[in-house]
Amino acid sequence: MVQKYQSPVRVYKHPFELIMAAYERRFPTCPLIPMFVASDTVSEYKSEDEAIHVIERRCKLDIDAPRLLKKIAGVDYVYFVQKNSLNRRERTLHIEAYNETFSNRVIINEHCSYTVHPDNEDWTCFEQSASLDIKSFFGFESTVEKIAMKQYTSNIKKGKEIIEYYLKQLEEEGITFVPRWAPPVACKSESSTSHPRRPVSPAINIPESATKEGLSSKEILNTSSSPSEPTAGTPDDKLDADYIKRYLGDLTPMQESCLIRLRQWLQETHKGKIPKDEHILRFLRARDFNIDKAREILCQSLTWRKQHQVDYILDTWNPPQVLQDYYAGGWHHHDKDGRPLYVLRLGQMDTKGLVRALGEEALLRYVLSINEEGLRRCEENTKVFGRPISSWTCLVDLEGLNMRHLWRPGVKALLRIIEVVEANYPETLGRLLILRAPRVFPVLWTLVSPFIDDNTRKKFLIYAGNDYQGPGGLLDYIDKEIIPDFLGGECMCEVPEGGLVPKSLYRTAEELENEDIKLWTETIYQSASVFKGAPHEVLIQIVDASSVITWDFDVCKGDIVFNIFHSKRAPQPPKKDSLGAHSITSPGGNNVQLIDKVWQLGRDYSMVESPLICKEGESVQGSHVTRWPGFYILQWKFHSMPACATTNLPRVDDVLASLQVSSHKCKVMYYTEVIGSEDFRGSMTSLESSHSGFSQLSAATTSSSQSHSSSMISRW
């Protein structure tokens, strides 16, 4: 398996020329890197005006490896070839390195670049990327991979320290300024014509028109102010090391690399809609920084959030009065680490009454709103305390807990809530303090603990009776001044006291069932499963020509091909058991096939749009202005990997992607809408449409009204 590394942007607050002077002192050897024994110049080139300097070196490394492994390999030293391309005119240095030793068994490639900061020409940026591919190594492939990763990580950490060491050395020698390159007098006029302005390296270019959630790199690095901030959805928007340390915490080089690579993948597939960096980091931590596993659960969560409009729950949903009066929980200051503190008096809460009065789904939605509020408070506390705060502390008081709380529908609702929260809010619970646990608590714990992640369980601290008042108790985690009054503290806690829900507020099972359906069917999106040989199709009947069919869909799993067809005659109603031939059930979505197998393309129906191949994780929005009345069929079809030509071997990423589609099954979540052409421009028929980005589709209306046929497809 190929190991990859991508560094954040590291910023030196020194001019490029001074950094280059410090960098050159690393050669021919560097005492700060013991493994770097020596280096010899293989070739060197300098342009006449000395603007370009290309030098190739052969570097000798003494790898810290077991003596037995070196003996088996038959080498004492490993040799690398490093090529440095310095452009003094553009103020850039590009470094390429690869291994010479064991090049037929191990492939190592590294690329580094020093460039001028795009917003401050007196600062220098550094980026680094590398890949390691071990083909074979005498049966010690795993050992060699671990040694290589350990050595590389160690050198990454030293990189900035080494530059700063030589900068200090230069300063001690009285060198604090190195003049910029200037063209020779004879070439000055020609040079000034060719290069009227100092170009900025595109490696760290930040678009001026973009916007990014959170603070921009300009604000983080205290540079001059600007009306624009970088956008979180553009490929050129990159994380710098100072930002990561300030807002995300201390990460190892490999953890930083995982964050950057997953973030880059999201930028490419979820244009303009990627989550915040701290949210991505939570999913990585939940899967021990395994990018593939983190990406899978993150994409599922993003789809879930979109389907149920969770991003807008704090602004659009008001909890029922019953919850406000009888749900004994609320936010209460913060703990000693600055985490928001949530207090839940579970023992005083009538869980049976709440479930009977509200139903399971209303309780779940309320808990989701609490979690969304927790995320918002974490962001606020990060700014207030000046350090990364990505989780909260929950204090649960169990005084009053009894067998009434073990009522089966109530426990079922609790397990459902835990399941949803674990899947969509990983690593948000920093610590759980359970106080005054009664004898019945082990029964409840036995029921719920299997549904709680192992990492989450490690954060639980349980106190029986008044043990929380002694050493290692509440005072170790919460300041005395904010301990709630009901726990013997002096701080008045505004959390509702709970109590029994009046039976007059209870509702029948039928009423609750209808309410539950209403809560979770408010979404306009539908889910569908797509199988190999069984596409999912949606029928849209058009009466008036020049109507506009719009669509918005997410590819949740697998790769699909999206088609649009037209037919003058209506297809037969779909069979109820359309998946019977596949013997596959689809709990996550339906599958409808409308085009009869005896129909022929070109005779019974025609294609009105070119097929669009959509990759897993992509969001696609588009529109089609109809030319004729009749029946239009939107089709999502399974996309098979094309057979590779003999001269074009499949890429590793493509092979791995094909293996991930289990049982030849894909999933899509979609929404379609038909709008009159005269009303299409600037007209939104629903709030959800504007959230989905349909307002950008109105640009196609003017041209479509002239040609009677138009379409626009955008990938986000």
C-alpha positions as CSV (number, residue, x, y, z in Angstrom):
1,M,0.0,0.0,0.0
2,V,1.3,3.4,-0.9
3,Q,1.9,5.7,2.0
4,K,1.4,9.4,1.3
5,Y,2.2,12.6,3.2
6,Q,1.1,16.2,2.7
7,S,2.3,18.9,5.0
8,P,0.5,22.1,5.9
9,V,1.9,25.4,4.8
10,R,4.6,26.4,7.2
11,V,5.4,30.2,7.3
12,Y,8.7,31.7,8.1
13,K,8.5,35.4,8.9
14,H,11.7,36.1,7.0
15,P,12.3,37.1,3.4
16,F,12.9,34.4,0.8
17,E,16.5,35.4,0.2
18,L,17.4,35.1,3.9
19,I,15.7,31.7,4.1
20,M,17.7,30.5,1.1
21,A,21.0,31.6,2.7
22,A,20.0,29.6,5.8
23,Y,18.9,26.6,3.7
24,E,22.2,26.4,1.8
25,R,24.1,25.9,5.1
26,R,22.5,22.4,5.4
27,F,25.0,21.2,2.8
28,P,27.2,19.3,2.3
29,T,26.2,17.9,5.7
30,C,24.1,18.9,8.6
31,P,25.0,18.2,12.3
32,L,21.4,18.6,13.3
33,I,20.4,15.6,11.2
34,P,22.7,12.7,12.4
35,M,21.5,10.4,9.7
36,F,22.6,12.9,7.0
37,V,26.2,11.8,6.6
38,A,27.4,13.6,3.5
39,S,26.4,14.9,0.0
40,D,28.2,15.2,-3.3
41,T,27.3,17.5,-6.2
42,V,26.5,15.5,-9.3
43,S,25.6,18.3,-11.7
44,E,25.1,22.1,-11.5
45,Y,23.7,24.7,-13.8
46,K,23.6,28.5,-13.6
47,S,22.0,30.9,-16.1
48,E,24.1,33.8,-17.4
49,D,22.1,36.3,-15.3
50,E,22.4,34.0,-12.3
51,A,18.6,34.0,-11.9
52,I,18.4,30.3,-12.3
53,H,20.4,27.8,-10.3
54,V,19.8,24.1,-10.6
55,I,22.0,21.7,-8.6
56,E,21.7,17.9,-8.2
57,R,23.2,16.2,-5.2
58,R,23.8,12.6,-4.2
59,C,23.0,12.3,-0.4
60,K,24.4,9.7,1.9
61,L,22.1,8.6,4.7
62,D,22.7,6.4,7.7
63,I,19.3,4.9,8.4
64,D,18.6,3.9,12.0
65,A,17.6,0.3,11.3
66,P,18.4,-3.0,13.1
67,R,21.8,-4.4,12.3
68,L,20.3,-7.7,11.2
69,L,18.2,-5.9,8.6
70,K,21.1,-4.0,7.2
71,K,23.1,-7.2,7.0
72,I,20.3,-8.9,5.1
73,A,20.0,-6.0,2.8
74,G,23.8,-5.9,2.3
75,V,24.1,-2.1,2.8
76,D,25.3,0.2,5.5
77,Y,24.1,3.5,3.9
78,V,21.2,4.5,1.7
79,Y,21.7,7.0,-1.1
80,F,19.1,9.6,-2.4
81,V,19.3,12.0,-5.3
82,Q,18.1,15.5,-4.6
83,K,17.5,18.1,-7.3
84,N,17.1,21.8,-6.3
85,S,15.7,24.3,-8.8
86,L,16.2,27.9,-7.6
87,N,14.5,30.7,-9.4
88,R,15.8,34.0,-7.9
89,R,13.7,36.0,-10.3
90,E,10.4,34.5,-9.2
91,R,11.8,33.8,-5.7
92,T,11.0,30.1,-5.7
93,L,12.9,26.9,-4.8
94,H,11.5,23.5,-5.9
95,I,13.1,20.4,-4.4
96,E,12.7,16.9,-5.8
97,A,14.2,13.8,-4.2
98,Y,14.1,10.1,-4.9
99,N,15.9,7.0,-3.6
100,E,18.7,5.5,-5.6
101,T,19.3,2.5,-3.3
102,F,16.8,-0.3,-3.7
103,S,14.9,1.7,-6.3
104,N,13.6,-1.6,-7.8
105,R,12.2,-2.6,-4.4
106,V,11.2,0.6,-2.8
107,I,10.0,3.8,-4.5
108,I,10.3,7.0,-2.5
109,N,9.4,10.4,-4.0
110,E,9.5,13.8,-2.3
111,H,8.6,17.3,-3.4
112,C,9.2,20.5,-1.4
113,S,8.8,24.1,-2.3
114,Y,9.8,27.4,-0.8
115,T,7.7,30.3,-2.1
116,V,6.9,33.9,-1.2
117,H,3.8,34.4,1.0
118,P,1.0,35.7,-1.3
119,D,0.0,38.5,1.2
120,N,3.4,39.5,2.6
121,E,6.4,39.5,0.3
122,D,8.8,39.6,3.3
123,W,7.6,36.1,4.5
124,T,8.3,32.7,3.0
125,C,6.1,29.6,2.8
126,F,7.2,26.0,2.8
127,E,5.2,23.0,1.6
128,Q,6.2,19.3,1.5
129,S,4.7,16.1,0.0
130,A,6.0,12.6,-0.2
131,S,5.0,9.0,-1.1
132,L,6.4,5.6,-0.1
133,D,5.7,2.4,-2.0
134,I,7.4,-0.8,-0.9
135,K,7.2,-3.4,-3.6
136,S,9.2,-6.0,-1.8
137,F,12.0,-6.2,0.7
138,F,13.2,-9.7,1.6
139,G,10.0,-10.4,3.6
140,F,10.5,-7.3,5.8
141,E,8.1,-5.0,4.0
142,S,6.1,-4.1,7.2
143,T,9.3,-3.5,9.2
144,V,10.9,-1.3,6.5
145,E,7.7,0.7,6.2
146,K,7.6,1.4,10.0
147,I,11.3,2.4,10.0
148,A,10.8,4.7,7.0
149,M,7.7,6.4,8.4
150,K,9.4,6.9,11.8
151,Q,12.6,8.4,10.3
152,Y,10.6,10.7,7.9
153,T,8.3,11.9,10.7
154,S,11.3,12.7,12.9
155,N,13.0,14.7,10.1
156,I,9.7,16.6,9.4
157,K,9.6,17.8,13.0
158,K,13.2,19.0,12.8
159,G,12.8,20.8,9.4
160,K,11.7,24.2,10.8
161,E,14.0,24.0,13.7
162,I,17.0,23.5,11.4
163,I,16.1,26.6,9.3
164,E,15.7,28.7,12.5
165,Y,19.0,27.4,13.8
166,Y,20.9,28.6,10.7
167,L,18.9,31.9,10.7
168,K,20.2,32.5,14.2
169,Q,23.7,31.6,13.1
170,L,23.5,34.1,10.3
171,E,22.3,36.8,12.7
172,E,25.2,36.1,15.1
173,E,27.5,36.7,12.1
174,G,25.8,40.0,11.4
175,I,23.8,38.8,8.4
176,T,20.2,39.9,8.7
177,F,19.5,40.9,5.2
178,V,20.2,39.4,1.8
179,P,19.5,41.6,-1.3
180,R,17.0,40.4,-3.9
181,W,18.2,39.3,-7.3
182,A,18.4,42.1,-9.8
183,P,19.1,41.6,-13.5
184,P,22.5,42.7,-14.9
185,V,22.6,46.2,-16.3
186,A,23.0,44.8,-19.9
187,C,19.8,42.8,-19.5
188,K,17.8,45.2,-17.4
189,S,15.6,46.6,-20.2
190,E,14.8,43.2,-21.6
191,S,14.1,41.7,-18.2
192,S,11.8,44.6,-17.2
193,T,9.8,44.0,-20.3
194,S,9.4,40.3,-19.7
195,H,8.8,40.5,-16.0
196,P,7.1,43.8,-15.2
197,R,5.9,42.5,-11.8
198,R,7.1,40.0,-9.3
199,P,5.0,36.8,-9.9
200,V,3.5,35.0,-7.0
201,S,3.8,31.3,-6.7
202,P,0.5,29.5,-7.5
203,A,1.3,26.9,-4.9
204,I,-0.1,29.0,-2.1
205,N,-2.3,31.4,-4.1
206,I,-5.4,32.4,-2.2
207,P,-8.3,33.7,-4.3
208,E,-9.3,37.2,-3.4
209,S,-13.0,36.7,-4.1
210,A,-13.4,33.6,-1.9
211,T,-14.7,33.4,1.7
212,K,-13.7,30.8,4.3
213,E,-15.4,29.8,7.5
214,G,-13.4,30.9,10.5
215,L,-10.5,33.3,10.4
216,S,-8.4,33.8,7.3
217,S,-4.7,33.1,7.1
218,K,-4.2,36.9,7.1
219,E,-5.9,37.3,10.4
220,I,-4.2,34.3,11.9
221,L,-0.8,35.5,10.8
222,N,-1.5,39.1,11.8
223,T,-0.8,40.5,8.3
224,S,-2.5,43.5,6.7
225,S,-6.3,43.5,6.7
226,S,-8.3,42.7,3.5
227,P,-12.0,42.7,2.7
228,S,-11.7,39.1,1.4
229,E,-11.1,35.8,3.0
230,P,-10.2,32.5,1.4
231,T,-12.9,30.0,0.7
232,A,-13.0,26.5,2.3
233,G,-14.2,25.0,-1.0
234,T,-11.4,26.0,-3.3
235,P,-8.4,23.8,-4.1
236,D,-6.0,26.7,-3.5
237,D,-7.2,27.2,0.0
238,K,-4.6,25.4,2.2
239,L,-4.1,25.0,5.9
240,D,-1.0,26.6,7.5
241,A,0.8,25.2,10.5
242,D,0.1,28.2,12.8
243,Y,-3.7,27.9,12.1
244,I,-3.7,24.2,12.9
245,K,-1.9,24.7,16.2
246,R,-4.1,27.7,17.2
247,Y,-7.5,26.3,16.3
248,L,-7.1,22.5,16.0
249,G,-4.4,21.6,18.5
250,D,-1.0,19.9,18.4
251,L,-1.1,17.2,15.7
252,T,1.7,14.9,14.7
253,P,3.0,15.4,11.1
254,M,1.1,12.3,9.9
255,Q,-2.1,13.5,11.6
256,E,-1.7,16.9,9.8
257,S,-1.2,15.1,6.6
258,C,-4.4,13.0,7.1
259,L,-6.4,16.1,7.8
260,I,-5.1,17.9,4.7
261,R,-5.6,15.0,2.4
262,L,-9.2,14.3,3.5
263,R,-10.0,18.0,3.4
264,Q,-8.6,18.2,-0.2
265,W,-10.7,15.2,-1.2
266,L,-13.8,16.9,0.2
267,Q,-12.9,20.1,-1.7
268,E,-12.7,18.2,-4.9
269,T,-16.0,16.3,-4.5
270,H,-18.1,18.6,-2.3
271,K,-17.5,21.9,-4.0
272,G,-18.3,24.8,-1.6
273,K,-20.0,22.6,1.0
274,I,-17.2,21.0,3.0
275,P,-17.6,20.9,6.8
276,K,-15.4,22.9,9.1
277,D,-11.8,21.7,9.8
278,E,-12.5,20.8,13.4
279,H,-15.5,18.7,12.3
280,I,-13.3,16.8,9.8
281,L,-10.7,16.3,12.5
282,R,-13.3,14.7,14.9
283,F,-14.1,12.0,12.3
284,L,-10.4,11.3,11.8
285,R,-9.9,11.0,15.5
286,A,-12.9,8.6,15.8
287,R,-11.2,6.3,13.3
288,D,-7.6,6.7,14.6
289,F,-6.7,8.8,11.5
290,N,-7.6,6.0,9.0
291,I,-8.5,8.2,6.1
292,D,-10.7,5.6,4.3
293,K,-12.7,4.8,7.4
294,A,-13.1,8.4,8.4
295,R,-14.1,9.4,4.9
296,E,-16.8,6.7,4.8
297,I,-18.5,7.7,8.1
298,L,-18.1,11.5,7.3
299,C,-19.8,11.2,3.9
300,Q,-22.6,9.2,5.5
301,S,-23.0,11.9,8.1
302,L,-23.0,14.7,5.6
303,T,-25.7,13.0,3.6
304,W,-27.7,12.5,6.8
305,R,-27.3,16.2,7.7
306,K,-28.5,17.3,4.3
307,Q,-31.4,14.9,4.2
308,H,-32.8,16.1,7.6
309,Q,-31.7,19.7,7.3
310,V,-29.7,19.4,10.5
311,D,-27.6,22.5,9.7
312,Y,-30.7,24.7,10.1
313,I,-32.2,23.0,13.2
314,L,-31.2,25.8,15.6
315,D,-32.8,28.4,13.4
316,T,-35.9,26.6,12.1
317,W,-37.1,24.3,14.9
318,N,-38.6,25.4,18.2
319,P,-38.8,22.7,20.9
320,P,-42.3,22.0,22.2
321,Q,-43.3,23.6,25.5
322,V,-43.3,20.2,27.1
323,L,-39.6,19.8,26.5
324,Q,-38.9,23.3,27.8
325,D,-40.8,22.6,31.0
326,Y,-39.9,18.9,31.8
327,Y,-36.6,18.1,30.1
328,A,-34.2,18.5,33.0
329,G,-31.1,19.5,31.1
330,G,-29.3,22.6,30.0
331,W,-25.9,24.4,29.5
332,H,-24.1,25.7,32.6
333,H,-20.8,27.7,32.2
334,H,-17.7,25.6,31.5
335,D,-15.3,23.2,33.1
336,K,-11.6,23.9,34.1
337,D,-10.4,23.0,30.6
338,G,-12.7,25.6,29.0
339,R,-15.1,23.0,27.7
340,P,-18.8,23.9,27.6
341,L,-20.6,22.2,30.5
342,Y,-24.0,20.5,30.0
343,V,-25.9,19.4,33.1
344,L,-28.5,16.6,32.8
345,R,-30.6,15.7,35.9
346,L,-31.6,12.4,34.5
347,G,-32.9,11.1,37.8
348,Q,-35.4,13.9,38.0
349,M,-36.7,13.5,34.5
350,D,-39.9,11.6,33.6
351,T,-38.6,9.7,30.5
352,K,-41.8,7.7,30.2
353,G,-43.9,10.8,30.3
354,L,-41.8,12.6,27.7
355,V,-41.9,9.6,25.3
356,R,-45.7,9.3,25.8
357,A,-46.3,13.0,25.3
358,L,-43.8,13.7,22.5
359,G,-42.6,10.5,20.9
360,E,-39.2,9.2,20.1
361,E,-38.5,11.4,17.1
362,A,-39.2,14.7,18.9
363,L,-36.8,13.7,21.7
364,L,-34.2,12.8,19.1
365,R,-34.5,16.1,17.4
366,Y,-34.2,17.9,20.7
367,V,-30.9,16.1,21.5
368,L,-29.7,17.0,18.0
369,S,-30.3,20.6,18.7
370,I,-28.4,20.3,22.0
371,N,-25.4,18.8,20.1
372,E,-25.6,21.6,17.4
373,E,-25.6,24.1,20.2
374,G,-22.6,22.3,21.8
375,L,-20.6,22.7,18.5
376,R,-21.4,26.4,18.4
377,R,-20.3,26.8,22.0
378,C,-17.0,25.0,21.3
379,E,-16.2,27.5,18.6
380,E,-17.0,30.4,20.9
381,N,-14.8,29.0,23.7
382,T,-12.0,28.4,21.3
383,K,-11.9,32.2,20.6
384,V,-12.5,33.2,24.3
385,F,-9.8,31.0,25.8
386,G,-7.3,31.2,23.0
387,R,-6.8,27.5,22.6
388,P,-8.5,24.7,20.7
389,I,-11.7,23.4,22.3
390,S,-13.5,20.8,20.3
391,S,-15.6,18.9,22.8
392,W,-17.8,19.5,25.9
393,T,-18.3,18.0,29.3
394,C,-21.5,16.4,30.4
395,L,-22.5,16.2,34.1
396,V,-25.3,13.6,34.7
397,D,-27.0,13.6,38.1
398,L,-28.7,10.2,38.7
399,E,-30.3,11.0,42.1
400,G,-33.9,9.7,41.8
401,L,-33.1,7.1,39.1
402,N,-35.4,4.1,39.6
403,M,-37.0,1.3,37.7
404,R,-39.4,3.7,36.1
405,H,-36.5,5.0,34.0
406,L,-36.0,1.4,32.7
407,W,-39.4,1.5,30.9
408,R,-38.7,-0.4,27.7
409,P,-39.9,2.3,25.1
410,G,-37.9,4.8,27.0
411,V,-34.7,2.7,26.9
412,K,-35.4,2.1,23.2
413,A,-35.5,5.8,22.6
414,L,-32.3,6.3,24.6
415,L,-30.5,3.6,22.5
416,R,-31.7,5.2,19.3
417,I,-30.4,8.6,20.4
418,I,-27.0,7.2,21.4
419,E,-26.8,5.5,18.0
420,V,-27.5,8.6,16.0
421,V,-25.2,10.8,18.2
422,E,-22.3,8.3,18.0
423,A,-22.6,8.2,14.2
424,N,-22.8,11.9,13.6
425,Y,-21.1,13.7,16.5
426,P,-17.9,11.6,17.2
427,E,-15.3,12.9,19.6
428,T,-17.6,15.7,20.8
429,L,-17.8,14.4,24.4
430,G,-14.7,15.3,26.2
431,R,-15.7,14.0,29.6
432,L,-18.9,12.5,31.2
433,L,-19.3,12.9,34.9
434,I,-22.0,10.5,36.3
435,L,-22.8,11.5,39.9
436,R,-24.9,9.8,42.7
437,A,-25.3,6.6,40.8
438,P,-27.9,4.4,42.6
439,R,-28.1,0.6,42.8
440,V,-30.2,0.4,39.7
441,F,-27.5,2.1,37.6
442,P,-25.6,-1.1,36.7
443,V,-28.8,-2.4,35.0
444,L,-29.1,0.7,32.9
445,W,-25.3,0.6,32.1
446,T,-25.6,-3.0,31.0
447,L,-28.3,-2.0,28.5
448,V,-26.6,1.0,26.9
449,S,-22.8,0.4,27.2
450,P,-22.7,-2.0,24.1
451,F,-23.9,0.9,22.0
452,I,-21.2,3.3,23.1
453,D,-17.9,3.5,21.3
454,D,-14.8,2.3,23.2
455,N,-13.1,5.6,23.0
456,T,-16.2,7.3,24.4
457,R,-16.5,4.9,27.3
458,K,-13.0,5.7,28.4
459,K,-14.2,9.3,29.1
460,F,-16.8,8.2,31.7
461,L,-16.2,8.9,35.4
462,I,-18.8,7.3,37.7
463,Y,-19.3,8.3,41.4
464,A,-21.7,6.6,43.8
465,G,-23.4,8.4,46.6
466,N,-21.3,11.5,47.8
467,D,-18.0,10.2,46.4
468,Y,-17.9,13.1,44.0
469,Q,-17.3,15.5,46.9
470,G,-14.0,13.8,47.9
471,P,-10.5,13.7,46.4
472,G,-10.6,13.0,42.6
473,G,-14.1,14.2,42.5
474,L,-16.0,17.1,41.0
475,L,-13.5,19.8,42.2
476,D,-10.8,18.3,40.0
477,Y,-12.8,19.1,36.9
478,I,-15.1,22.1,37.7
479,D,-14.3,25.3,39.6
480,K,-15.9,25.6,43.0
481,E,-17.7,28.8,42.0
482,I,-19.8,27.1,39.3
483,I,-20.8,23.8,41.0
484,P,-24.6,23.7,40.8
485,D,-26.6,24.4,44.0
486,F,-28.3,21.0,43.9
487,L,-24.9,19.4,44.2
488,G,-23.9,21.4,47.3
489,G,-22.4,24.3,45.3
490,E,-23.0,28.0,45.4
491,C,-24.0,28.6,41.8
492,M,-27.7,28.8,40.9
493,C,-28.4,26.4,38.1
494,E,-31.1,27.4,35.7
495,V,-31.6,23.8,34.4
496,P,-35.4,22.8,34.7
497,E,-36.0,20.5,37.6
498,G,-38.0,18.1,35.5
499,G,-40.9,16.3,37.3
500,L,-43.7,14.2,36.2
501,V,-45.3,15.0,32.9
502,P,-49.1,15.4,33.3
503,K,-51.0,12.5,31.8
504,S,-53.3,15.0,30.2
505,L,-50.4,15.7,27.8
506,Y,-50.1,12.1,26.8
507,R,-51.0,11.2,23.2
508,T,-52.2,8.0,21.6
509,A,-49.9,5.7,19.7
510,E,-51.5,6.7,16.4
511,E,-51.0,10.4,17.1
512,L,-47.3,9.8,18.0
513,E,-46.8,7.7,14.9
514,N,-48.2,10.4,12.7
515,E,-46.0,13.0,14.5
516,D,-42.9,10.9,14.1
517,I,-43.6,10.6,10.4
518,K,-44.1,14.3,10.1
519,L,-40.9,15.2,11.8
520,W,-38.6,13.0,9.6
521,T,-40.5,13.4,6.3
522,E,-40.1,17.2,6.3
523,T,-37.1,16.6,4.1
524,I,-37.7,17.0,0.3
525,Y,-35.0,14.4,-0.5
526,Q,-35.7,10.8,-1.3
527,S,-33.2,7.9,-1.1
528,A,-32.8,5.2,-3.8
529,S,-30.7,2.2,-4.4
530,V,-29.0,1.5,-7.7
531,F,-27.9,-2.0,-8.7
532,K,-25.9,-3.4,-11.5
533,G,-28.6,-4.1,-14.2
534,A,-31.3,-2.3,-12.1
535,P,-31.2,1.5,-12.4
536,H,-33.5,3.8,-10.5
537,E,-35.8,5.9,-12.6
538,V,-38.1,8.8,-11.9
539,L,-41.0,9.7,-14.2
540,I,-41.9,13.4,-14.8
541,Q,-44.9,14.3,-17.0
542,I,-44.6,17.6,-18.9
543,V,-47.7,19.2,-20.3
544,D,-46.3,22.6,-21.3
545,A,-43.2,22.7,-23.5
546,S,-40.3,24.9,-22.2
547,S,-40.9,23.8,-18.6
548,V,-37.8,23.5,-16.5
549,I,-36.9,20.2,-14.8
550,T,-34.4,20.8,-12.0
551,W,-32.6,18.2,-9.9
552,D,-30.3,18.0,-7.0
553,F,-28.7,14.7,-5.9
554,D,-25.8,13.3,-3.8
555,V,-24.0,10.1,-4.7
556,C,-23.8,8.4,-1.3
557,K,-22.1,5.2,-2.4
558,G,-20.5,3.9,-5.6
559,D,-20.3,5.6,-9.0
560,I,-23.3,6.2,-11.2
561,V,-24.3,7.4,-14.6
562,F,-27.1,10.0,-14.8
563,N,-29.3,10.1,-17.9
564,I,-32.4,12.0,-19.0
565,F,-34.8,10.4,-21.6
566,H,-38.0,11.5,-23.3
567,S,-40.9,9.4,-24.5
568,K,-44.2,10.3,-26.1
569,R,-46.0,7.4,-24.4
570,A,-46.2,6.6,-20.7
571,P,-44.2,3.7,-19.4
572,Q,-46.0,0.9,-17.6
573,P,-46.4,1.3,-13.9
574,P,-43.4,-0.2,-12.0
575,K,-43.8,-3.6,-10.6
576,K,-44.0,-3.9,-6.8
577,D,-41.2,-6.5,-6.6
578,S,-38.8,-4.8,-8.9
579,L,-35.8,-6.1,-6.9
580,G,-37.0,-9.7,-6.8
581,A,-34.7,-10.9,-9.5
582,H,-31.8,-9.6,-7.5
583,S,-32.9,-11.1,-4.2
584,I,-31.7,-7.8,-2.5
585,T,-33.6,-5.8,0.0
586,S,-33.0,-2.1,0.2
587,P,-33.8,-0.6,3.6
588,G,-32.0,2.6,2.8
589,G,-34.0,3.5,-0.3
590,N,-36.3,2.3,-3.1
591,N,-35.6,1.1,-6.6
592,V,-38.0,1.8,-9.5
593,Q,-37.5,0.7,-13.1
594,L,-39.8,2.4,-15.7
595,I,-38.2,1.7,-19.1
596,D,-39.5,-1.6,-20.4
597,K,-36.8,-4.0,-21.6
598,V,-38.5,-4.3,-25.0
599,W,-38.2,-0.6,-25.6
600,Q,-35.6,0.5,-28.1
601,L,-33.6,3.7,-27.7
602,G,-34.3,5.9,-30.7
603,R,-37.7,4.3,-31.4
604,D,-39.7,4.2,-28.2
605,Y,-37.7,6.9,-26.3
606,S,-34.8,9.3,-26.9
607,M,-31.9,10.7,-24.9
608,V,-32.1,14.4,-24.4
609,E,-28.9,14.9,-22.4
610,S,-25.4,13.5,-22.7
611,P,-24.7,10.9,-19.9
612,L,-23.0,12.3,-16.8
613,I,-20.7,10.1,-14.8
614,C,-20.9,11.0,-11.1
615,K,-18.3,9.7,-8.6
616,E,-19.0,8.7,-5.0
617,G,-19.3,11.7,-2.7
618,E,-20.2,14.2,-5.4
619,S,-23.2,16.5,-5.3
620,V,-24.8,17.4,-8.6
621,Q,-27.3,20.1,-9.4
622,G,-28.7,20.8,-12.8
623,S,-31.7,21.8,-15.0
624,H,-33.2,20.9,-18.4
625,V,-35.6,23.1,-20.3
626,T,-38.0,20.7,-22.1
627,R,-38.5,21.0,-25.8
628,W,-41.6,18.8,-26.1
629,P,-44.5,17.8,-23.9
630,G,-44.6,14.1,-22.9
631,F,-42.9,11.9,-20.4
632,Y,-39.3,12.5,-19.1
633,I,-37.4,9.9,-17.3
634,L,-34.5,10.7,-14.9
635,Q,-32.3,7.7,-14.6
636,W,-29.5,6.8,-12.2
637,K,-27.5,3.8,-13.5
638,F,-24.7,1.7,-12.0
639,H,-21.4,2.8,-13.5
640,S,-19.0,-0.2,-14.3
641,M,-15.3,0.4,-14.4
642,P,-14.2,0.5,-18.1
643,A,-11.9,-2.3,-19.4
644,C,-8.4,-0.9,-19.5
645,A,-6.4,-0.9,-22.7
646,T,-3.3,-3.0,-22.8
647,T,-1.1,0.1,-22.7
648,N,-3.1,1.7,-19.9
649,L,-3.0,-0.2,-16.7
650,P,-5.6,0.7,-14.0
651,R,-4.6,3.1,-11.3
652,V,-4.4,1.8,-7.8
653,D,-7.1,4.3,-6.6
654,D,-9.5,3.1,-9.3
655,V,-9.0,-0.6,-8.4
656,L,-9.6,0.2,-4.7
657,A,-12.6,2.2,-5.5
658,S,-14.1,-0.7,-7.5
659,L,-13.6,-3.1,-4.6
660,Q,-15.4,-0.8,-2.2
661,V,-18.8,-1.1,-4.1
662,S,-20.1,-4.2,-2.3
663,S,-22.7,-6.3,-4.1
664,H,-22.7,-4.0,-7.1
665,K,-24.9,-1.5,-5.1
666,C,-25.0,2.3,-5.2
667,K,-27.0,4.8,-3.2
668,V,-28.3,8.2,-4.2
669,M,-30.3,10.9,-2.4
670,Y,-32.2,13.1,-4.8
671,Y,-34.8,15.9,-5.2
672,T,-36.5,16.9,-8.4
673,E,-38.8,19.9,-9.2
674,V,-40.6,21.2,-12.3
675,I,-40.8,25.0,-12.7
676,G,-42.6,27.0,-15.4
677,S,-40.1,28.7,-17.7
678,E,-41.5,32.1,-17.1
679,D,-41.2,31.7,-13.4
680,F,-37.8,30.0,-13.3
681,R,-35.5,33.0,-13.4
682,G,-34.9,34.1,-9.8
683,S,-37.9,32.2,-8.5
684,M,-37.7,29.6,-5.7
685,T,-40.6,27.4,-4.9
686,S,-39.3,26.2,-1.6
687,L,-36.8,27.2,1.1
688,E,-35.0,23.9,0.5
689,S,-34.4,24.8,-3.1
690,S,-32.4,27.8,-2.1
691,H,-30.4,25.8,0.4
692,S,-29.6,23.3,-2.4
693,G,-28.1,26.0,-4.6
694,F,-30.9,26.1,-7.2
695,S,-30.6,29.9,-7.3
696,Q,-27.5,29.4,-9.5
697,L,-29.5,27.6,-12.1
698,S,-31.5,30.6,-13.2
699,A,-28.7,31.8,-15.4
700,A,-29.7,29.2,-18.0
701,T,-33.2,30.6,-18.5
702,T,-32.5,33.5,-20.8
703,S,-30.6,31.4,-23.4
704,S,-33.0,28.5,-23.0
705,S,-36.1,30.6,-23.8
706,Q,-34.5,31.3,-27.2
707,S,-33.3,27.9,-28.1
708,H,-36.2,26.0,-26.4
709,S,-33.7,23.5,-25.0
710,S,-31.1,24.0,-22.5
711,S,-29.5,22.4,-19.5
712,M,-27.1,23.2,-16.8
713,I,-25.3,20.8,-14.5
714,S,-23.1,21.8,-11.7
715,R,-21.0,19.7,-9.4
716,W,-20.5,20.8,-5.8
